[in-house]
Amino acid sequence: MKTIQNYVPPDAAALRRLQEQLGYNDAQMAELAGLDEAAPWSSYVGGPQPRTLGRQRLIAMAARLALDEAAWQRILAAMRDAGARFDYGAPLAVPAAPAPAPGPEAEDKFGMRLVSDRGAFHEMEQLREFAHFAHEFGVSDAVRAARYDSGADLCRFTLDAALARDPVRRDRVFDAAFKTITRFEFDGRVYQGGIPPESDG
């Protein structure tokens, strides 16, 4: 039986182009790729070390895009015939029009202003966790604000000016961000944090 050999996964730029062509948001791409919360779609298309898309996951994505619903249902039936058990929801569909983005959400924690531009639950949860670790590391007074730019899926920090003269405290702020924030900017560079990048292939 023939099989795919010498597989080279699509890079982050190619995956971003596919997403743009489909008009899917990150949640739809995650559904298409069969991802869970431990490996968000953004970790495949951004950051200094994007995850690689494994061969099996890409095959499933391509099949879902290429096959009509009846053919796709036959694949699911064959999976069940092979002994798999799973739930399957409604078919993917490109939204007719994007839903209006929710407004910003903000709160203060340990003297830091935490802001999510679109009030996204997961962004606020990451910001709260960041605030907790910054406080635990003794640097909450060094961070004036942490703001999630929802459109860019990127967190940015406003730091106290005195922090520039204290590399040890800067490192502690970075460590708190790296533990909790999926994508963040620090000293002009974008970092992937929260979840260690790894291949699923």
Secondary structure, 3 states (H helix, E strand, C coil): CCCCCCCCCCCHHHHHHHHHHHCCCHHHHHHHHCCCCCCCCHHHHCCCCCCCCCHHHHHHHHHHHHCCHHHHHHHHHHHHHCCCCCCCCCCCCCCCCCCCCCCCEEEEECCEEEEECCCCHHHHHHHHHHHHHHHHCCCHHHEEEEEEECCCCEEEEEECHHHHHCHHHHHHHHHHHHHHCCEEEECCEEEECCCCCCCCC
